Amino acid sequence: MSQTRLTFALFGNIYQHEKSAAVRQVLACLDERGAHILIEEEYCDFLRCSELIDVDSIETFNDSSFEADFAISMGGDGTLLKTASQVREKQIPILGVNMGRLGFLADVSAKDFPQTIDALYRGDYSVESRALIRVESDGEPIDGYPFALNDVAILKRDTASMITIRASIGDDYLTTYQADGLIVSTPTGSTAYSLSNGGPIIVPGTGVLLLTPVAPHSLNVRPIVIPDSAEIALTVSSRSHTFLVAIDGRSSKMPEGTTLRLARAPYLLKVVKRPGVRYFSTLREKMMWGADTRG
């Protein structure tokens, strides 16, 4: 066993019950290697109270008040997005352990975790850098962490009428969207909400941002890809006088007339990739390309 003692910060899905066996396996695997384990406090309480796992001897932390060699996200891609919001600019690589079906980000299964940890200790892994979107408002401040790994969605509220979004790219006016909303996504987020609204798949690492309208009034309005060096300005009008801003699914209500400015964040998020895992093989599997669905 390696003499290097690594520190791992664990995050998890507090709504994902009946996964105690997998969690125990992860904790035992780390303990066998003499790792220093930290657990996010809310997740620790969940494991103790709901999963009946003995974690009383493990150190806990709140929010982003931790330091570690690696962060481990126990859940799915959504859990990894939450982990990203707590890792922030620390540049700590995140390992996504999926407790269900493998995702684009959380692509290590619980059964493959021991081999993956062995690879980490050997240094046999790669780290992918993923761009984020920074969101700023000219009016009321945005609640919470104003950065998105997947996407920022500007949406109408509930059953309200369409909203109007005036969009500019840098100093150039682009168009005024009349739609249920507009999604601005990174390449990482192109396979999420944007894809379900007809947006293209963009390979991570490509230096672009993607604008995808949600149920636009005009069929002439199409997704557009722009360089991620550009700043996007969006001014929103709504008959309900408010609209929603969802940053990786974290929603805030904003007053109409607000201008949002979106740009590439000044730092990158780092995601651990185990040996042999390739983006296009994951893409084929998730999209079921090549699968013959005929009876």
C-alpha positions in Angstrom: 0.0 0.0 0.0 1.2 3.5 -0.8 2.7 5.5 2.1 1.1 8.7 0.8 -1.9 9.7 3.0 -4.5 11.3 0.9 -7.5 13.4 2.1 -10.9 12.8 0.6 -13.9 15.0 1.1 -17.2 13.1 0.7 -20.4 14.7 -0.6 -23.7 12.8 -1.2 -27.3 12.7 -2.2 -29.4 12.9 1.0 -32.5 11.8 -0.9 -31.0 8.6 -2.2 -32.0 5.9 0.3 -31.2 2.2 0.4 -27.6 2.7 -0.8 -26.0 2.0 2.6 -24.1 -1.1 1.3 -22.4 1.0 -1.4 -21.5 3.8 1.1 -20.1 1.3 3.5 -18.0 -0.2 0.7 -16.6 3.3 -0.1 -15.8 4.2 3.5 -14.2 0.8 4.1 -12.1 1.1 0.9 -10.7 4.5 2.0 -10.1 3.3 5.5 -8.1 0.3 4.3 -5.8 2.6 2.5 -5.3 4.8 5.5 -7.0 7.8 3.9 -8.1 10.9 5.9 -11.8 11.1 5.4 -14.0 14.2 5.7 -17.8 14.2 5.2 -20.0 17.1 4.4 -22.1 17.7 7.6 -25.6 17.3 6.0 -24.6 14.1 4.3 -23.0 12.8 7.5 -26.3 13.4 9.4 -28.2 11.6 6.6 -25.9 8.6 6.8 -26.1 8.4 10.6 -29.8 8.9 11.0 -31.3 7.5 7.8 -28.8 4.8 6.7 -27.7 3.8 10.2 -24.0 4.0 9.3 -21.5 4.7 12.1 -19.8 7.9 11.0 -19.3 9.4 14.5 -15.5 9.2 14.3 -15.3 10.9 10.9 -14.5 14.6 10.7 -17.3 16.8 9.2 -17.3 20.2 7.5 -19.9 22.8 6.3 -20.2 24.3 2.8 -16.8 25.0 1.3 -14.9 25.1 4.6 -12.6 22.1 3.8 -9.3 21.2 2.1 -8.6 17.8 0.5 -6.7 16.1 -2.2 -9.9 14.8 -3.9 -13.6 15.4 -3.5 -15.9 12.3 -3.9 -19.4 12.9 -5.1 -21.7 10.0 -4.1 -24.9 10.1 -6.2 -25.5 11.0 -9.9 -24.6 13.9 -12.1 -26.9 16.2 -10.1 -25.0 15.4 -6.9 -21.8 16.3 -8.7 -23.2 19.6 -9.7 -23.9 20.3 -6.0 -20.4 19.2 -5.1 -19.0 21.6 -7.7 -20.8 24.4 -6.0 -19.0 23.6 -2.8 -15.6 22.9 -4.3 -15.7 26.2 -6.1 -12.3 27.6 -7.0 -10.3 25.3 -4.8 -9.2 23.3 -7.9 -9.7 20.0 -6.0 -10.4 17.2 -8.5 -13.9 15.7 -8.1 -14.5 11.9 -8.5 -18.1 11.1 -9.3 -19.3 7.8 -7.9 -22.7 7.0 -9.3 -25.2 5.1 -7.1 -27.5 4.4 -10.0 -27.0 4.5 -13.8 -23.7 5.9 -14.9 -23.8 9.5 -15.9 -21.6 11.8 -18.0 -19.9 13.3 -14.9 -20.4 10.6 -12.3 -19.0 7.7 -14.3 -17.6 5.4 -11.6 -19.8 2.7 -10.2 -19.7 1.6 -6.6 -18.3 -1.8 -7.6 -15.5 -0.2 -9.6 -14.6 2.1 -6.7 -11.8 0.0 -5.2 -9.9 -0.3 -8.5 -10.4 3.4 -9.1 -8.9 4.3 -5.7 -6.0 2.0 -6.4 -5.5 3.9 -9.7 -5.6 7.3 -7.8 -2.9 6.1 -5.4 -0.7 4.9 -8.3 -1.3 8.2 -10.1 -2.9 6.3 -13.0 -5.7 8.7 -13.7 -6.4 11.9 -15.7 -8.1 15.2 -14.8 -10.4 17.0 -17.2 -10.9 20.7 -16.8 -14.5 21.9 -17.3 -15.5 25.5 -17.9 -18.2 27.2 -15.9 -20.5 30.1 -16.5 -20.5 33.2 -14.2 -23.8 35.0 -13.8 -24.1 38.7 -12.6 -27.1 40.9 -12.2 -27.5 44.6 -12.6 -30.2 44.7 -10.0 -31.0 42.3 -7.1 -28.0 40.1 -6.3 -28.2 36.4 -7.3 -28.9 34.1 -4.4 -26.2 31.5 -3.7 -23.3 30.4 -5.8 -23.5 32.3 -9.1 -21.6 29.8 -11.2 -22.9 27.0 -13.4 -21.1 23.9 -14.6 -24.0 22.8 -16.8 -26.3 25.7 -17.6 -28.1 28.9 -16.7 -31.8 28.9 -17.6 -33.9 32.0 -17.8 -37.5 30.8 -17.5 -41.1 32.0 -17.2 -42.8 31.4 -13.8 -45.4 28.7 -13.5 -48.2 29.1 -16.0 -47.3 32.7 -16.9 -47.2 33.9 -20.5 -44.0 33.8 -22.5 -41.2 36.1 -21.5 -39.3 38.4 -23.7 -35.5 38.2 -23.6 -33.3 40.8 -25.4 -29.9 39.2 -26.0 -26.7 40.8 -26.9 -23.3 39.2 -27.5 -20.6 41.6 -26.5 -21.5 45.0 -28.0 -23.7 43.4 -30.7 -27.4 43.0 -30.5 -28.4 39.4 -31.3 -32.1 39.0 -31.2 -35.1 39.3 -28.9 -36.5 35.9 -27.9 -40.2 35.5 -27.2 -40.3 32.1 -25.6 -40.8 30.1 -22.4 -37.2 30.6 -21.7 -33.6 30.6 -22.8 -30.8 28.1 -21.8 -27.1 29.2 -21.8 -25.0 26.1 -21.4 -21.4 25.0 -21.3 -20.2 22.1 -23.4 -20.6 19.9 -20.3 -24.3 21.0 -20.1 -25.0 20.5 -23.7 -26.2 17.0 -23.0 -28.6 18.2 -20.2 -31.5 20.6 -20.4 -30.4 22.1 -23.7 -30.4 18.7 -25.5 -34.0 18.1 -24.5 -34.9 21.4 -26.2 -33.2 20.6 -29.5 -29.7 21.9 -28.8 -26.6 20.2 -30.3 -24.1 18.1 -28.3 -20.8 19.9 -27.8 -17.7 18.0 -26.8 -16.3 19.1 -23.4 -13.1 21.2 -23.8 -14.5 23.1 -26.8 -14.2 26.8 -26.0 -17.8 27.8 -26.7 -21.2 28.6 -25.0 -24.5 27.5 -26.4 -27.8 29.5 -26.4 -30.9 27.3 -26.8 -34.4 28.8 -26.7 -37.2 27.0 -24.8 -40.4 26.7 -26.8 -39.8 29.8 -28.9 -42.8 31.7 -30.4 -41.0 31.7 -33.8 -39.8 28.6 -35.6 -37.0 30.7 -37.1 -35.3 30.9 -33.8 -32.6 28.3 -33.5 -29.8 27.4 -31.0 -26.6 29.3 -31.6 -23.0 28.5 -30.5 -20.7 31.4 -29.6 -17.1 31.7 -28.4 -16.8 31.5 -24.6 -14.6 34.6 -24.7 -17.8 36.7 -25.3 -20.1 38.2 -22.7 -23.8 37.6 -23.0 -26.2 40.3 -21.8 -29.9 39.3 -21.3 -32.7 41.8 -20.4 -35.9 40.1 -19.5 -39.5 41.4 -19.6 -42.5 39.4 -18.4 -46.3 40.0 -18.0 -46.0 38.5 -14.5 -43.3 41.1 -13.8 -41.0 38.4 -12.6 -39.0 35.5 -14.0 -36.8 32.6 -12.8 -33.0 32.2 -13.1 -32.0 28.6 -12.6 -28.2 28.1 -12.1 -27.5 24.3 -12.4 -31.1 23.9 -11.2 -30.9 26.3 -8.3 -33.7 28.7 -8.9 -34.1 32.3 -7.9 -37.0 34.8 -8.7 -35.9 38.0 -10.3 -37.9 41.2 -11.2 -38.5 42.0 -14.9 -36.2 44.6 -16.4 -33.2 42.9 -14.8 -30.2 42.6 -17.1 -28.1 39.4 -16.5 -24.5 39.2 -17.7 -23.1 35.8 -18.4 -19.5 35.0 -19.2 -17.0 32.2 -18.7 -15.9 31.9 -15.1 -12.3 32.9 -14.3 -11.4 29.4 -13.1 -12.0 25.8 -14.2 -13.5 22.8 -12.4 -11.5 19.6 -12.4 -13.1 16.2 -12.8 -11.2 12.9 -12.3 -11.4 10.3 -15.1 -10.4 6.7 -14.5 -8.2 4.8 -16.9 -9.9 3.7 -20.1 -12.9 5.9 -19.9 -13.6 8.0 -23.0 -16.2 10.6 -23.6 -17.5 9.2 -26.9 -18.0 5.7 -25.5 -20.0 7.2 -22.6 -21.9 9.3 -25.1 -22.8 6.3 -27.3 -24.0 4.4 -24.2 -26.1 7.2 -22.8 -27.6 8.1 -26.2 -28.1 4.4 -27.0 -26.5 5.0 -30.4 -26.2 1.8 -32.4 -28.8 0.0 -30.3 -31.4 -1.8 -32.4 -34.7 -1.1 -30.6 -36.8 -3.0 -33.2 -38.5 -6.1 -31.9 
